[in-house]
Amino acid sequence: MNKLIVMDANILIRGILSERVSRLLERYSDQVQFFTAAVCYEEVRRHLPAILEKRGMEPAPFLEAVDLLEMVVVPLDKEIYGAFEAQAKQRIAARDEQDWPLLALALALDCPVWTEDNDFFGTGVVTWHSQNVEIYLGG
């Protein structure tokens, strides 16, 4: 297993709510290592209850699923990617500087980002959307 990919918070939420993303994680978890910045899980736990309430769904079982997702998509702390903070902020400043941890993690691991957010395009890191990420995962 030598392929790595960094996942954005929006993909983590899809991993909880979407069959497609959860199937991809299951299918490729023995071939690809999935990572995210630990702050992305904080973002998921902060936003997921409101998303579920809008859909008329009880948050508790889905928040438990977030805990299980951490076993597949491993959260990494700033100690791993902190050395790339300035470079990441410089690259993403024109878009959404709050996304710097994910970009810094991708730089630290020298791997692509899986996101639905177009803010990562033009940052010098390969970016995949859910519609075509399987090209990378299975290639």
N, CA, C and O atoms as a GROMACS GRO file, in nm:
protein
  556
    1MET      N    1   0.086  -0.118   0.000
    1MET     CA    2   0.000   0.000   0.000
    1MET      C    3   0.090   0.124   0.000
    1MET      O    4   0.146   0.159   0.104
    2ASN      N    5   0.104   0.188  -0.114
    2ASN     CA    6   0.192   0.304  -0.120
    2ASN      C    7   0.121   0.430  -0.170
    2ASN      O    8   0.184   0.535  -0.177
    3LYS      N    9  -0.006   0.421  -0.204
    3LYS     CA   10  -0.080   0.540  -0.244
    3LYS      C   11  -0.135   0.609  -0.121
    3LYS      O   12  -0.183   0.545  -0.027
    4LEU      N   13  -0.128   0.741  -0.124
    4LEU     CA   14  -0.183   0.823  -0.016
    4LEU      C   15  -0.276   0.926  -0.078
    4LEU      O   16  -0.258   0.966  -0.192
    5ILE      N   17  -0.376   0.967  -0.001
    5ILE     CA   18  -0.461   1.079  -0.041
    5ILE      C   19  -0.511   1.149   0.085
    5ILE      O   20  -0.540   1.084   0.186
    6VAL      N   21  -0.521   1.280   0.077
    6VAL     CA   22  -0.569   1.362   0.188
    6VAL      C   23  -0.713   1.403   0.156
    6VAL      O   24  -0.742   1.448   0.045
    7MET      N   25  -0.802   1.387   0.253
    7MET     CA   26  -0.944   1.413   0.231
    7MET      C   27  -0.991   1.537   0.305
    7MET      O   28  -0.960   1.557   0.422
    8ASP      N   29  -1.066   1.620   0.234
    8ASP     CA   30  -1.124   1.742   0.288
    8ASP      C   31  -1.245   1.708   0.375
    8ASP      O   32  -1.301   1.599   0.364
    9ALA      N   33  -1.284   1.802   0.461
    9ALA     CA   34  -1.399   1.780   0.549
    9ALA      C   35  -1.526   1.752   0.471
    9ALA      O   36  -1.610   1.672   0.515
   10ASN      N   37  -1.543   1.816   0.355
   10ASN     CA   38  -1.665   1.791   0.277
   10ASN      C   39  -1.672   1.646   0.228
   10ASN      O   40  -1.781   1.592   0.212
   11ILE      N   41  -1.559   1.585   0.205
   11ILE     CA   42  -1.557   1.444   0.165
   11ILE      C   43  -1.581   1.354   0.286
   11ILE      O   44  -1.644   1.249   0.274
   12LEU      N   45  -1.531   1.394   0.402
   12LEU     CA   46  -1.559   1.317   0.524
   12LEU      C   47  -1.709   1.313   0.550
   12LEU      O   48  -1.764   1.209   0.584
   13ILE      N   49  -1.776   1.428   0.533
   13ILE     CA   50  -1.921   1.432   0.552
   13ILE      C   51  -1.989   1.341   0.451
   13ILE      O   52  -2.084   1.270   0.485
   14ARG      N   53  -1.942   1.343   0.328
   14ARG     CA   54  -1.997   1.252   0.227
   14ARG      C   55  -1.968   1.107   0.262
   14ARG      O   56  -2.047   1.018   0.229
   15GLY      N   57  -1.857   1.082   0.330
   15GLY     CA   58  -1.826   0.946   0.374
   15GLY      C   59  -1.927   0.895   0.475
   15GLY      O   60  -1.948   0.774   0.488
   16ILE      N   61  -1.989   0.986   0.548
   16ILE     CA   62  -2.092   0.952   0.645
   16ILE      C   63  -2.229   0.943   0.578
   16ILE      O   64  -2.308   0.853   0.607
   17LEU      N   65  -2.257   1.037   0.488
   17LEU     CA   66  -2.392   1.050   0.432
   17LEU      C   67  -2.411   0.990   0.293
   17LEU      O   68  -2.524   0.968   0.250
   18SER      N   69  -2.303   0.963   0.223
   18SER     CA   70  -2.313   0.921   0.083
   18SER      C   71  -2.267   0.777   0.065
   18SER      O   72  -2.162   0.737   0.115
   19GLU      N   73  -2.345   0.701  -0.007
   19GLU     CA   74  -2.305   0.563  -0.036
   19GLU      C   75  -2.182   0.558  -0.125
   19GLU      O   76  -2.096   0.472  -0.107
   20ARG      N   77  -2.175   0.648  -0.221
   20ARG     CA   78  -2.064   0.645  -0.317
   20ARG      C   79  -1.930   0.658  -0.247
   20ARG      O   80  -1.840   0.577  -0.270
   21VAL      N   81  -1.915   0.760  -0.163
   21VAL     CA   82  -1.787   0.781  -0.095
   21VAL      C   83  -1.757   0.666  -0.001
   21VAL      O   84  -1.644   0.617   0.004
   22SER      N   85  -1.856   0.621   0.075
   22SER     CA   86  -1.830   0.510   0.168
   22SER      C   87  -1.792   0.382   0.092
   22SER      O   88  -1.708   0.305   0.139
   23ARG      N   89  -1.853   0.359  -0.025
   23ARG     CA   90  -1.814   0.242  -0.106
   23ARG      C   91  -1.671   0.254  -0.156
   23ARG      O   92  -1.596   0.157  -0.157
   24LEU      N   93  -1.633   0.375  -0.199
   24LEU     CA   94  -1.495   0.395  -0.246
   24LEU      C   95  -1.396   0.371  -0.134
   24LEU      O   96  -1.292   0.308  -0.155
   25LEU      N   97  -1.426   0.420  -0.015
   25LEU     CA   98  -1.337   0.399   0.100
   25LEU      C   99  -1.324   0.250   0.130
   25LEU      O  100  -1.214   0.200   0.154
   26GLU      N  101  -1.435   0.181   0.128
   26GLU     CA  102  -1.433   0.037   0.156
   26GLU      C  103  -1.356  -0.038   0.047
   26GLU      O  104  -1.274  -0.125   0.078
   27ARG      N  105  -1.381  -0.004  -0.077
   27ARG     CA  106  -1.318  -0.075  -0.189
   27ARG      C  107  -1.167  -0.057  -0.192
   27ARG      O  108  -1.094  -0.150  -0.225
   28TYR      N  109  -1.120   0.063  -0.159
   28TYR     CA  110  -0.977   0.093  -0.177
   28TYR      C  111  -0.897   0.104  -0.048
   28TYR      O  112  -0.779   0.139  -0.052
   29SER      N  113  -0.957   0.075   0.066
   29SER     CA  114  -0.885   0.093   0.193
   29SER      C  115  -0.766  -0.001   0.209
   29SER      O  116  -0.678   0.025   0.291
   30ASP      N  117  -0.761  -0.109   0.131
   30ASP     CA  118  -0.646  -0.198   0.138
   30ASP      C  119  -0.537  -0.160   0.038
   30ASP      O  120  -0.428  -0.219   0.039
   31GLN      N  121  -0.565  -0.062  -0.048
   31GLN     CA  122  -0.468  -0.019  -0.149
   31GLN      C  123  -0.421   0.125  -0.131
   31GLN      O  124  -0.316   0.163  -0.182
   32VAL      N  125  -0.499   0.203  -0.058
   32VAL     CA  126  -0.472   0.346  -0.044
   32VAL      C  127  -0.480   0.383   0.103
   32VAL      O  128  -0.567   0.334   0.176
   33GLN      N  129  -0.389   0.468   0.147
   33GLN     CA  130  -0.396   0.521   0.283
   33GLN      C  131  -0.467   0.656   0.276
   33GLN      O  132  -0.426   0.745   0.202
   34PHE      N  133  -0.574   0.669   0.354
   34PHE     CA  134  -0.655   0.791   0.357
   34PHE      C  135  -0.620   0.870   0.483
   34PHE      O  136  -0.619   0.816   0.594
   35PHE      N  137  -0.593   0.999   0.465
   35PHE     CA  138  -0.558   1.086   0.576
   35PHE      C  139  -0.638   1.215   0.569
   35PHE      O  140  -0.693   1.250   0.464
   36THR      N  141  -0.644   1.285   0.680
   36THR     CA  142  -0.700   1.419   0.685
   36THR      C  143  -0.633   1.493   0.800
   36THR      O  144  -0.574   1.432   0.889
   37ALA      N  145  -0.643   1.624   0.796
   37ALA     CA  146  -0.596   1.704   0.909
   37ALA      C  147  -0.696   1.686   1.022
   37ALA      O  148  -0.817   1.687   0.998
   38ALA      N  149  -0.649   1.669   1.144
   38ALA     CA  150  -0.738   1.647   1.258
   38ALA      C  151  -0.844   1.757   1.269
   38ALA      O  152  -0.956   1.730   1.312
   39VAL      N  153  -0.809   1.878   1.230
   39VAL     CA  154  -0.905   1.989   1.237
   39VAL      C  155  -1.025   1.965   1.145
   39VAL      O  156  -1.132   2.022   1.168
   40CYS      N  157  -1.009   1.883   1.043
   40CYS     CA  158  -1.122   1.852   0.953
   40CYS      C  159  -1.228   1.771   1.027
   40CYS      O  160  -1.347   1.791   1.004
   41TYR      N  161  -1.186   1.681   1.115
   41TYR     CA  162  -1.285   1.606   1.194
   41TYR      C  163  -1.357   1.699   1.291
   41TYR      O  164  -1.476   1.681   1.317
   42GLU      N  165  -1.285   1.798   1.345
   42GLU     CA  166  -1.350   1.897   1.431
   42GLU      C  167  -1.458   1.971   1.352
   42GLU      O  168  -1.568   1.994   1.403
   43GLU      N  169  -1.426   2.007   1.228
   43GLU     CA  170  -1.522   2.076   1.141
   43GLU      C  171  -1.643   1.987   1.112
   43GLU      O  172  -1.757   2.034   1.115
   44VAL      N  173  -1.619   1.860   1.085
   44VAL     CA  174  -1.729   1.766   1.059
   44VAL      C  175  -1.820   1.757   1.181
   44VAL      O  176  -1.942   1.766   1.168
   45ARG      N  177  -1.762   1.740   1.299
   45ARG     CA  178  -1.843   1.727   1.420
   45ARG      C  179  -1.920   1.856   1.451
   45ARG      O  180  -2.027   1.852   1.512
   46ARG      N  181  -1.866   1.968   1.409
   46ARG     CA  182  -1.932   2.097   1.431
   46ARG      C  183  -2.049   2.117   1.334
   46ARG      O  184  -2.153   2.168   1.374
   47HIS      N  185  -2.033   2.078   1.208
   47HIS     CA  186  -2.133   2.107   1.105
   47HIS      C  187  -2.234   1.994   1.080
   47HIS      O  188  -2.346   2.022   1.038
   48LEU      N  189  -2.197   1.872   1.106
   48LEU     CA  190  -2.284   1.758   1.074
   48LEU      C  191  -2.420   1.763   1.145
   48LEU      O  192  -2.520   1.735   1.080
   49PRO      N  193  -2.427   1.797   1.274
   49PRO     CA  194  -2.559   1.800   1.338
   49PRO      C  195  -2.658   1.895   1.269
   49PRO      O  196  -2.775   1.860   1.253
   50ALA      N  197  -2.613   2.012   1.227
   50ALA     CA  198  -2.703   2.106   1.159
   50ALA      C  199  -2.748   2.052   1.024
   50ALA      O  200  -2.864   2.068   0.986
   51ILE      N  201  -2.657   1.987   0.952
   51ILE     CA  202  -2.692   1.927   0.823
   51ILE      C  203  -2.799   1.820   0.843
   51ILE      O  204  -2.896   1.814   0.767
   52LEU      N  205  -2.781   1.737   0.944
   52LEU     CA  206  -2.875   1.629   0.971
   52LEU      C  207  -3.010   1.682   1.018
   52LEU      O  208  -3.115   1.630   0.978
   53GLU      N  209  -3.008   1.784   1.103
   53GLU     CA  210  -3.133   1.841   1.152
   53GLU      C  211  -3.214   1.900   1.037
   53GLU      O  212  -3.336   1.888   1.036
   54LYS      N  213  -3.148   1.962   0.940
   54LYS     CA  214  -3.218   2.015   0.822
   54LYS      C  215  -3.284   1.903   0.743
   54LYS      O  216  -3.386   1.925   0.676
   55ARG      N  217  -3.228   1.784   0.750
   55ARG     CA  218  -3.284   1.668   0.679
   55ARG      C  219  -3.382   1.590   0.766
   55ARG      O  220  -3.437   1.488   0.724
   56GLY      N  221  -3.404   1.640   0.889
   56GLY     CA  222  -3.496   1.573   0.980
   56GLY      C  223  -3.441   1.444   1.036
   56GLY      O  224  -3.516   1.351   1.066
   57MET      N  225  -3.309   1.437   1.050
   57MET     CA  226  -3.244   1.314   1.096
   57MET      C  227  -3.179   1.336   1.233
   57MET      O  228  -3.131   1.445   1.264
   58GLU      N  229  -3.179   1.232   1.312
   58GLU     CA  230  -3.117   1.234   1.445
   58GLU      C  231  -2.965   1.227   1.430
   58GLU      O  232  -2.915   1.134   1.366
   59PRO      N  233  -2.890   1.322   1.489
   59PRO     CA  234  -2.744   1.326   1.470
   59PRO      C  235  -2.665   1.214   1.538
   59PRO      O  236  -2.559   1.176   1.488
   60ALA      N  237  -2.713   1.161   1.651
   60ALA     CA  238  -2.632   1.069   1.732
   60ALA      C  239  -2.571   0.953   1.655
   60ALA      O  240  -2.450   0.932   1.665
   61PRO      N  241  -2.647   0.876   1.577
   61PRO     CA  242  -2.584   0.762   1.507
   61PRO      C  243  -2.480   0.806   1.404
   61PRO      O  244  -2.383   0.734   1.380
   62PHE      N  245  -2.502   0.921   1.345
   62PHE     CA  246  -2.408   0.969   1.244
   62PHE      C  247  -2.278   1.018   1.310
   62PHE      O  248  -2.170   1.003   1.253
   63LEU      N  249  -2.291   1.077   1.428
   63LEU     CA  250  -2.170   1.120   1.500
   63LEU      C  251  -2.090   0.998   1.545
   63LEU      O  252  -1.967   1.004   1.551
   64GLU      N  253  -2.158   0.889   1.577
   64GLU     CA  254  -2.087   0.764   1.608
   64GLU      C  255  -2.014   0.712   1.484
   64GLU      O  256  -1.905   0.658   1.493
   65ALA      N  257  -2.076   0.730   1.368
   65ALA     CA  258  -2.013   0.688   1.243
   65ALA      C  259  -1.886   0.768   1.214
   65ALA      O  260  -1.793   0.717   1.152
   66VAL      N  261  -1.882   0.893   1.260
   66VAL     CA  262  -1.761   0.974   1.244
   66VAL      C  263  -1.646   0.908   1.319
   66VAL      O  264  -1.534   0.901   1.268
   67ASP      N  265  -1.674   0.859   1.439
   67ASP     CA  266  -1.570   0.790   1.516
   67ASP      C  267  -1.517   0.668   1.441
   67ASP      O  268  -1.396   0.642   1.442
   68LEU      N  269  -1.605   0.594   1.377
   68LEU     CA  270  -1.564   0.477   1.300
   68LEU      C  271  -1.486   0.517   1.175
   68LEU      O  272  -1.392   0.448   1.135
   69LEU      N  273  -1.525   0.628   1.115
   69LEU     CA  274  -1.456   0.676   0.995
   69LEU      C  275  -1.309   0.707   1.024
   69LEU      O  276  -1.223   0.692   0.937
   70GLU      N  277  -1.281   0.750   1.146
   70GLU     CA  278  -1.143   0.782   1.185
   70GLU      C  279  -1.051   0.660   1.176
   70GLU      O  280  -0.929   0.675   1.170
   71MET      N  281  -1.108   0.541   1.176
   71MET     CA  282  -1.026   0.420   1.164
   71MET      C  283  -0.983   0.398   1.019
   71MET      O  284  -0.886   0.326   0.994
   72VAL      N  285  -1.054   0.458   0.924
   72VAL     CA  286  -1.023   0.444   0.782
   72VAL      C  287  -0.951   0.568   0.730
   72VAL      O  288  -0.851   0.557   0.659
   73VAL      N  289  -1.002   0.684   0.766
   73VAL     CA  290  -0.941   0.812   0.726
   73VAL      C  291  -0.873   0.868   0.851
   73VAL      O  292  -0.938   0.925   0.938
   74VAL      N  293  -0.743   0.850   0.858
   74VAL     CA  294  -0.666   0.877   0.979
   74VAL      C  295  -0.643   1.028   0.995
   74VAL      O  296  -0.591   1.092   0.904
   75PRO      N  297  -0.681   1.083   1.111
   75PRO     CA  298  -0.654   1.225   1.137
   75PRO      C  299  -0.508   1.245   1.180
   75PRO      O  300  -0.457   1.172   1.265
   76LEU      N  301  -0.443   1.343   1.121
   76LEU     CA  302  -0.305   1.374   1.157
   76LEU      C  303  -0.298   1.515   1.215
   76LEU      O  304  -0.364   1.608   1.166
   77ASP      N  305  -0.217   1.530   1.319
   77ASP     CA  306  -0.205   1.658   1.389
   77ASP      C  307  -0.105   1.750   1.322
   77ASP      O  308  -0.029   1.711   1.234
   78LYS      N  309  -0.107   1.874   1.367
   78LYS     CA  310  -0.022   1.979   1.310
   78LYS      C  311   0.126   1.945   1.317
   78LYS      O  312   0.205   1.997   1.238
   79GLU      N  313   0.166   1.860   1.410
   79GLU     CA  314   0.308   1.822   1.420
   79GLU      C  315   0.357   1.761   1.289
   79GLU      O  316   0.475   1.772   1.256
   80ILE      N  317   0.269   1.696   1.216
   80ILE     CA  318   0.305   1.630   1.090
   80ILE      C  319   0.322   1.731   0.977
   80ILE      O  320   0.412   1.716   0.894
   81TYR      N  321   0.237   1.832   0.973
   81TYR     CA  322   0.235   1.924   0.858
   81TYR      C  323   0.269   2.069   0.890
   81TYR      O  324   0.272   2.153   0.801
   82GLY      N  325   0.295   2.098   1.016
   82GLY     CA  326   0.320   2.236   1.059
   82GLY      C  327   0.434   2.305   0.987
   82GLY      O  328   0.430   2.427   0.967
   83ALA      N  329   0.536   2.230   0.946
   83ALA     CA  330   0.650   2.290   0.876
   83ALA      C  331   0.610   2.347   0.740
   83ALA      O  332   0.684   2.426   0.682
   84PHE      N  333   0.493   2.307   0.689
   84PHE     CA  334   0.445   2.355   0.559
   84PHE      C  335   0.339   2.464   0.572
   84PHE      O  336   0.279   2.504   0.472
   85GLU      N  337   0.317   2.514   0.693
   85GLU     CA  338   0.212   2.614   0.716
   85GLU      C  339   0.230   2.739   0.631
   85GLU      O  340   0.137   2.779   0.560
   86ALA      N  341   0.346   2.801   0.636
   86ALA     CA  342   0.368   2.926   0.562
   86ALA      C  343   0.352   2.904   0.412
   86ALA      O  344   0.288   2.985   0.344
   87GLN      N  345   0.409   2.797   0.362
   87GLN     CA  346   0.399   2.767   0.219
   87GLN      C  347   0.253   2.743   0.178
   87GLN      O  348   0.208   2.791   0.074
   88ALA      N  349   0.180   2.668   0.259
   88ALA     CA  350   0.040   2.639   0.229
   88ALA      C  351  -0.044   2.766   0.232
   88ALA      O  352  -0.128   2.788   0.145
   89LYS      N  353  -0.022   2.850   0.333
   89LYS     CA  354  -0.098   2.975   0.342
   89LYS      C  355  -0.070   3.064   0.222
   89LYS      O  356  -0.161   3.128   0.169
   90GLN      N  357   0.055   3.069   0.180
   90GLN     CA  358   0.090   3.151   0.064
   90GLN      C  359   0.019   3.099  -0.062
   90GLN      O  360  -0.030   3.177  -0.143
   91ARG      N  361   0.014   2.969  -0.077
   91ARG     CA  362  -0.046   2.910  -0.197
   91ARG      C  363  -0.198   2.925  -0.203
   91ARG      O  364  -0.255   2.935  -0.312
   92ILE      N  365  -0.263   2.927  -0.086
   92ILE     CA  366  -0.409   2.927  -0.085
   92ILE      C  367  -0.468   3.060  -0.040
   92ILE      O  368  -0.590   3.074  -0.031
   93ALA      N  369  -0.384   3.157  -0.012
   93ALA     CA  370  -0.429   3.285   0.043
   93ALA      C  371  -0.536   3.353  -0.042
   93ALA      O  372  -0.628   3.413   0.013
   94ALA      N  373  -0.525   3.347  -0.172
   94ALA     CA  374  -0.621   3.415  -0.259
   94ALA      C  375  -0.758   3.347  -0.258
   94ALA      O  376  -0.855   3.403  -0.308
   95ARG      N  377  -0.766   3.229  -0.202
   95ARG     CA  378  -0.892   3.155  -0.204
   95ARG      C  379  -0.952   3.147  -0.065
   95ARG      O  380  -1.039   3.228  -0.030
   96ASP      N  381  -0.909   3.053   0.014
   96ASP     CA  382  -0.962   3.034   0.149
   96ASP      C  383  -0.849   2.989   0.240
   96ASP      O  384  -0.819   2.870   0.250
   97GLU      N  385  -0.788   3.085   0.305
   97GLU     CA  386  -0.670   3.056   0.388
   97GLU      C  387  -0.701   2.958   0.501
   97GLU      O  388  -0.609   2.894   0.553
   98GLN      N  389  -0.827   2.945   0.539
   98GLN     CA  390  -0.862   2.851   0.646
   98GLN      C  391  -0.838   2.705   0.604
   98GLN      O  392  -0.833   2.616   0.690
   99ASP      N  393  -0.823   2.682   0.476
   99ASP     CA  394  -0.796   2.546   0.427
   99ASP      C  395  -0.648   2.510   0.431
   99ASP      O  396  -0.609   2.404   0.383
  100TRP      N  397  -0.565   2.597   0.487
  100TRP     CA  398  -0.421   2.573   0.484
  100TRP      C  399  -0.380   2.439   0.547
  100TRP      O  400  -0.288   2.375   0.496
  101PRO      N  401  -0.443   2.393   0.658
  101PRO     CA  402  -0.395   2.267   0.717
  101PRO      C  403  -0.402   2.149   0.620
  101PRO      O  404  -0.311   2.066   0.616
  102LEU      N  405  -0.510   2.142   0.543
  102LEU     CA  406  -0.523   2.031   0.449
  102LEU      C  407  -0.419   2.041   0.338
  102LEU      O  408  -0.361   1.940   0.298
  103LEU      N  409  -0.397   2.161   0.288
  103LEU     CA  410  -0.296   2.180   0.184
  103LEU      C  411  -0.157   2.149   0.240
  103LEU      O  412  -0.076   2.085   0.173
  104ALA      N  413  -0.128   2.195   0.361
  104ALA     CA  414   0.001   2.167   0.423
  104ALA      C  415   0.021   2.017   0.443
  104ALA      O  416   0.132   1.966   0.424
  105LEU      N  417  -0.085   1.946   0.479
  105LEU     CA  418  -0.075   1.801   0.496
  105LEU      C  419  -0.046   1.733   0.362
  105LEU      O  420   0.037   1.642   0.356
  106ALA      N  421  -0.112   1.777   0.257
  106ALA     CA  422  -0.085   1.721   0.124
  106ALA      C  423   0.059   1.748   0.082
  106ALA      O  424   0.123   1.662   0.022
  107LEU      N  425   0.110   1.866   0.114
  107LEU     CA  426   0.249   1.898   0.083
  107LEU      C  427   0.344   1.810   0.164
  107LEU      O  428   0.443   1.759   0.112
  108ALA      N  429   0.313   1.792   0.293
  108ALA     CA  430   0.399   1.712   0.380
  108ALA      C  431   0.403   1.566   0.336
  108ALA      O  432   0.508   1.502   0.341
  109LEU      N  433   0.289   1.514   0.292
  109LEU     CA  434   0.281   1.373   0.252
  109LEU      C  435   0.309   1.354   0.103
  109LEU      O  436   0.319   1.241   0.054
  110ASP      N  437   0.322   1.465   0.032
  110ASP     CA  438   0.345   1.463  -0.114
  110ASP      C  439   0.240   1.377  -0.184
  110ASP      O  440   0.270   1.282  -0.255
  111CYS      N  441   0.114   1.415  -0.160
  111CYS     CA  442   0.003   1.339  -0.217
  111CYS      C  443  -0.110   1.432  -0.258
  111CYS      O  444  -0.110   1.550  -0.221
  112PRO      N  445  -0.208   1.380  -0.332
  112PRO     CA  446  -0.320   1.464  -0.376
  112PRO      C  447  -0.423   1.489  -0.267
  112PRO      O  448  -0.419   1.428  -0.160
  113VAL      N  449  -0.515   1.581  -0.299
  113VAL     CA  450  -0.628   1.614  -0.212
  113VAL      C  451  -0.755   1.567  -0.280
  113VAL      O  452  -0.774   1.586  -0.400
  114TRP      N  453  -0.843   1.505  -0.200
  114TRP     CA  454  -0.977   1.468  -0.248
  114TRP      C  455  -1.073   1.566  -0.186
  114TRP      O  456  -1.088   1.570  -0.063
  115THR      N  457  -1.139   1.646  -0.268
  115THR     CA  458  -1.226   1.753  -0.220
  115THR      C  459  -1.331   1.785  -0.324
  115THR      O  460  -1.318   1.748  -0.441
  116GLU      N  461  -1.435   1.854  -0.283
  116GLU     CA  462  -1.531   1.912  -0.376
  116GLU      C  463  -1.510   2.063  -0.383
  116GLU      O  464  -1.582   2.133  -0.454
  117ASP      N  465  -1.413   2.112  -0.310
  117ASP     CA  466  -1.382   2.254  -0.298
  117ASP      C  467  -1.284   2.295  -0.408
  117ASP      O  468  -1.174   2.240  -0.416
  118ASN      N  469  -1.321   2.389  -0.491
  118ASN     CA  470  -1.233   2.434  -0.599
  118ASN      C  471  -1.119   2.523  -0.551
  118ASN      O  472  -1.033   2.561  -0.630
  119ASP      N  473  -1.117   2.556  -0.422
  119ASP     CA  474  -1.011   2.643  -0.368
  119ASP      C  475  -0.873   2.581  -0.379
  119ASP      O  476  -0.773   2.653  -0.374
  120PHE      N  477  -0.864   2.450  -0.393
  120PHE     CA  478  -0.734   2.385  -0.399
  120PHE      C  479  -0.673   2.385  -0.539
  120PHE      O  480  -0.554   2.360  -0.555
  121PHE      N  481  -0.754   2.414  -0.639
  121PHE     CA  482  -0.702   2.419  -0.776
  121PHE      C  483  -0.605   2.536  -0.788
  121PHE      O  484  -0.633   2.646  -0.740
  122GLY      N  485  -0.494   2.513  -0.854
  122GLY     CA  486  -0.394   2.617  -0.873
  122GLY      C  487  -0.298   2.634  -0.757
  122GLY      O  488  -0.219   2.728  -0.755
  123THR      N  489  -0.302   2.542  -0.660
  123THR     CA  490  -0.212   2.550  -0.546
  123THR      C  491  -0.086   2.466  -0.566
  123THR      O  492   0.002   2.465  -0.480
  124GLY      N  493  -0.080   2.396  -0.677
  124GLY     CA  494   0.036   2.312  -0.704
  124GLY      C  495   0.024   2.171  -0.651
  124GLY      O  496   0.120   2.094  -0.658
  125VAL      N  497  -0.092   2.137  -0.598
  125VAL     CA  498  -0.117   2.002  -0.546
  125VAL      C  499  -0.227   1.940  -0.632
  125VAL      O  500  -0.327   2.005  -0.662
  126VAL      N  501  -0.207   1.816  -0.670
  126VAL     CA  502  -0.309   1.745  -0.749
  126VAL      C  503  -0.437   1.739  -0.668
  126VAL      O  504  -0.436   1.706  -0.549
  127THR      N  505  -0.548   1.769  -0.733
  127THR     CA  506  -0.678   1.773  -0.666
  127THR      C  507  -0.777   1.685  -0.742
  127THR      O  508  -0.788   1.692  -0.864
  128TRP      N  509  -0.846   1.601  -0.666
  128TRP     CA  510  -0.946   1.511  -0.725
  128TRP      C  511  -1.084   1.541  -0.668
  128TRP      O  512  -1.097   1.569  -0.548
  129HIS      N  513  -1.185   1.536  -0.752
  129HIS     CA  514  -1.325   1.544  -0.710
  129HIS      C  515  -1.380   1.402  -0.701
  129HIS      O  516  -1.323   1.309  -0.758
  130SER      N  517  -1.489   1.386  -0.631
  130SER     CA  518  -1.549   1.253  -0.614
  130SER      C  519  -1.587   1.188  -0.746
  130SER      O  520  -1.582   1.066  -0.759
  131GLN      N  521  -1.624   1.268  -0.844
  131GLN     CA  522  -1.668   1.211  -0.971
  131GLN      C  523  -1.556   1.139  -1.046
  131GLN      O  524  -1.583   1.052  -1.129
  132ASN      N  525  -1.430   1.174  -1.015
  132ASN     CA  526  -1.320   1.110  -1.090
  132ASN      C  527  -1.207   1.058  -1.002
  132ASN      O  528  -1.104   1.014  -1.054
  133VAL      N  529  -1.222   1.061  -0.871
  133VAL     CA  530  -1.114   1.018  -0.781
  133VAL      C  531  -1.080   0.870  -0.798
  133VAL      O  532  -0.969   0.828  -0.766
  134GLU      N  533  -1.174   0.792  -0.847
  134GLU     CA  534  -1.148   0.649  -0.864
  134GLU      C  535  -1.038   0.623  -0.968
  134GLU      O  536  -0.974   0.519  -0.965
  135ILE      N  537  -1.017   0.718  -1.059
  135ILE     CA  538  -0.907   0.706  -1.154
  135ILE      C  539  -0.775   0.696  -1.077
  135ILE      O  540  -0.689   0.615  -1.110
  136TYR      N  541  -0.761   0.780  -0.974
  136TYR     CA  542  -0.641   0.778  -0.891
  136TYR      C  543  -0.640   0.656  -0.799
  136TYR      O  544  -0.541   0.583  -0.791
  137LEU      N  545  -0.751   0.634  -0.730
  137LEU     CA  546  -0.756   0.526  -0.631
  137LEU      C  547  -0.729   0.390  -0.692
  137LEU      O  548  -0.658   0.308  -0.633
  138GLY      N  549  -0.783   0.365  -0.809
  138GLY     CA  550  -0.770   0.234  -0.871
  138GLY      C  551  -0.659   0.223  -0.973
  138GLY      O  552  -0.631   0.115  -1.025
  139GLY      N  553  -0.594   0.336  -1.004
  139GLY     CA  554  -0.493   0.338  -1.111
  139GLY      C  555  -0.358   0.287  -1.070
  139GLY      O  556  -0.266   0.284  -1.152
   0.00000   0.00000   0.00000
